[in-house]
Amino acid sequence: MSKVNVGVIGVGAMGYNHVRVYSELPNANLMAVSDVVKGTMTEVSKEFNTVGFVDYDNILKMPEIEVVSVCVPTTYHYEVVMSAIEHGKNVLVEKPIAFTLDEAKEMVEAAHDAGVKLATGHVERFNPAVLEAKKLIDAGAIGDLVSASAKRLGPFPPRIKDVGVTIDLAIHEVDIMFYLLDSPASTVYANMGSKLEKCIYEDHAEIMMKFENGVIGILETNWLTPYKKRQLDITGVDGIISIDYIDQSVKVYGKNAQKVKVDHKEPLKEELNSFLSAVTNDEEPKITGEDGVHALKVVLAAMKSAKHKIPVNMNEC
């Protein structure tokens, strides 16, 4: 099996996991890591026996590196990804794809013009429970779809300093609903607020979306609940599919009631392996830059809706 030479830029919490997974994948050759915090960079590079840099440009200047994972804070995504594209690297950027919609669109266009692949790290798409639910929905297990209802709750993560809960957590469900319902959002309405003094952005959000196929999506997310809850229910005319992201379980209620057998896998490992395969086989990534743009567009519309207390038509965004 041929190996793809990779580098990871930003090796904090999420970036560390990218490094760990690349070191385990048989089709990856981890060549270098980078982090602006020298201590973090040194520790990770030693643990995984690879080269480490404080300046990420050193990774981009290595001609043998074909793929980079960009795991820096959201506000730096545009700068790092655009530089990586200019150096001819294929890029997987953690969600959200960018801080602004204009930045995201420019990144997608730049990757297309440069002939490199750009993928967005919406890791829940690779959760085995989501994949099984998709099969059931497409097979008509619950009939015509009516609604989707999600809860993504948990305690405040101190490491997140540049965005609120909408961009950090709600964006997961926005992307998953788009994927499972096979339809983009058309209208968004949201309420948001902040209860925590230590959080300068919104720490809870309630979002309602109408999709172009008529299905209604309802999402509750927060950084207030002292335990993690990751659940999604898809309702159809013939039943309900219930997904638990954490224990990777799927249950079907209704005419075809069943507890679905799910083979547990690490979603991040599936995601990175998929991207490396797309690069090797010159295929489109399963989660494209355009997918990242859609998810970002919806959460930004939700924030606009909450601010102005009005529904937002996605065609006007």
N, C-alpha and C positions, 0 to 999 in steps of 0.2 A: 504494500500500500504506500503510495506516495504521500509525503507529508507536506503540509503547508506551513511556511515560516510565519510566525505571528509575534506581535508585540502588544502590550497592554499599556494604555496611557491613563493614569489615575488608578492607584491600587489601594484605595480606601476599602470600605466595607464591601461594596458590590464589585469593584475592580479586583479585590483579592480573590473573590470567587471565580472571576474570569480566569485569573492566573492559575488557580487550583485546577479548574476544569481542563484548561488547555494542557496542563502538565499531565493529565490523565488520559486525554484523547489520543488514540493511536495514529490519527491523521493530522496531528498538530505537532509542530516543533516550536516550543516557546523559546524565543531568542532574546527578548529584552522587555524590561518594564520601566515605567517612569512615574514619578510622583514629585510634586513640588515640596512635599515634606520629606526632607532627607532621611530622617530616622525611619519613616514608614517605607520608603524606597529601599533603604539598606536592609531592613529586616526581611522584606518580602523577597528581594533578589537573592539573599543568602539562603532563605528557606527553600527556594525552588531552584537554586543553583543556576541562576541566569544573570545576565548583565543588567545593571540598573543605572538610570540617569535621573537627575533632577530636571533637566531640560528635555522635553519630549521631542524637540527637533532632532536630537541625536538618534532617536528611533526612526523618524521619518527619513533621515539621510542614509539609513542602512538599505542598500538596493536589494538585498536578498529578502527583506521582509515584504510579504505579499498582503498580509491582513493585519489591521489593527483594531482592537476594541477600544472605544473611547468611553471612559467611565468617570470623567471629571464632572464637577458640578454643572448643572444645566446651563447656567449663564455663560459657561465657557465652551459649550458644545460647538457653536458656530465657528469660533476661532480655530479650534483644534481640528474639527472635521474638514473645514475648507483647506487647511494646511495639508492635511493627510491626502486629500483628493489631489491637490496640486503636485504632491510627490508621487502620484500614481498608485496610492494604496487603496485596497478594498476596505471598506469601513463598516463595522457594526457599532452603532452608537446607542448607548443606553437610552431608555425612554425618560422624559419626552424627547423627541428628536431635536428640539431646539427651544429657545426661550420665547421667540416670537414667530409668528406665521411667516413673515417675510424672510426671516433667516432660514426657516425650514424649507421653503420653496426654492430659495437660492441654492441650498445644499443639494437638493434633489436635481436641480438643473445642472449644477456643476459636475455632479457625479455622472450624469448622462453624457454631458459634453466630453468628459475625460475618458469615458469608456470603462469606468470602474463601478463596482457594485456597492450600493449603500443599503444597509438593512437597519431597521429600528428594533431595539431590544424589548419588545413586548413579550416577555418570557411566558406569561400565562397561556399564550397560544399553544405552547408546547406542553402544557399540563395534560397528562394522559386522560384526566377526567373531562377536560374540555374537548379533547379529540374524540372521545367516546360519545359525548353528548352531540357533537356535530354529526357523527354517523347516524345516530338515532333520529335527529331532526330531519336530516336529508332523506332518511328512509321512511319518513312519515309516521314515526312511532306515536306522536301526540297530535297528529293532524295539522290543520292550518294553525299557524301561530297567532296568538292574541297579545301576549305581553311578556316582558322580562323584568324580574325584580331582583336586585342585588344588594347585599350588605358587605361592605369592606371596611371593617372597624379595627381599631387597635390603639395602643398607647402612643404617645408622642415620641418620635425618633429624634433625639438631640442632634444627630449628624446632619439632618436636613435643615439648611439655613437660608436657601435662596428661593424656595417656592412653598406654596401652601398645600393643603391636603388634596385639593382638586387636581392639580397637576401631578402630584406625587402618587396618589392612590386612585382617585376617580378615573384617571386615564386608562387604568387597567380594564375596568369594566366597560368603558366606552369602546375600547378596541374589541373586547370579547363579544359584546353585543353586536357590533358591526360584523364580526366574523360569523357568529352563530346564526344571526338573522339574515345574513347575506344581503344587507341593505344599509346604505348610509343614512345618517340622521338628517331630518329635514327641518325640525323645529326643536328648540331647547328652552326650558324654563328652569330656573334654579333659585334656591335660597341658600345663603352661606352666612357664617359668622365666626366669631372667635371667643372662646371662653378662657383660654390659657394665657396668662401674662407672659410666659416665656416664649410664646409663639407670636411673631409679628405679622403672620399671614392668617388666612382663615384656617380654622382647625376642624370645622365640620361643614358638610355640604349635603343638600338634598336636591337631586337633579332629576327632572323628568324630560324624556326625549320622545319625540314622535319620529319614527323611521319612515322612509319613503314607501315601504311596502305596507304601511298602516299599523304596524306593531308599535305598542307603547313600551318604553323602557323607564323603569324607576330605580334610582340609585341612591342609597344612603351610605355616606362615608364619613369617618371622623378619626381624629387622633385623641379621643377622649376616653374611649372604652379601655378598661385595664386588662383586657385579654383580646387576642386576635380572633376575628371572625371573618371568614371569606366564603360567602355563599351566594349562589345564583340559582334562581328558579325560572324556568321557561315554561309558560302556560300555553297550551294548545287546546283546540276544541275537544280533543279526545284524551287529554291528560296533562300531567306536569312532569318535567324533568328537573330534578334537583341535584345541583352540583356542590360538593364541598371541596374547595381547592386544596385545603390543608391536608386532609386525609385521603385526597384523590379518590373520592367515592362518587358514584352516580346512581340515583334511584329514579325509577319511573313509576308514577302513580296514575291510575286510570284503567282503561281497557287493557293495556298491555303492561300491567304492573310487574315490576321486576327490580331486583338489585343487580346492577350490571357488573360483571367481572372487569376490573381494571388492573392492568399490569403496571405497578408503580415504577416510575422513573424520575430522575432528576430533570426538571424542565430546563434548567440552564444548560445542562450537558446536551440535551436534545437540540436546544437552540443553536449553540456554538457548533455542534457537529453538522447541523443542517446548513449553516452559513459556509463552513469550510467546504462542504460538498458542492454547494452552489458555485463557489469559486473554482473548485477543481473541475467541475463539469460544465462550466460556463453557462449556468442556469440562473434564472431570476430568483432572488432570495424569497423564502416563503412569506416574510414580512418585509415589505419594501419601504423605501423612503416615503412613497406616496401614502402608504398605510399610516406611517408616522404623522404625516401632514394632516390626514383626516382626523386622527385621534386628538391631535393638538388643537385643531380648528374647533372641534366640539367642546373641549374643556375651556377654551378661551371664550367661546360663545356663552357657555354656562356662567363664567365669571362676569361677563358683560350683562347677562340677564339678571344676575343677583345684584349687581351694582345699580342698574337702572330700574329694577323691578318690572321687567317686561319680558315677554317671550321673544326669542331671537330666531329669525328665519335664516337658516344656514346659507341660502342662496344670496343673502345680503352681506355675508361675512367675507 
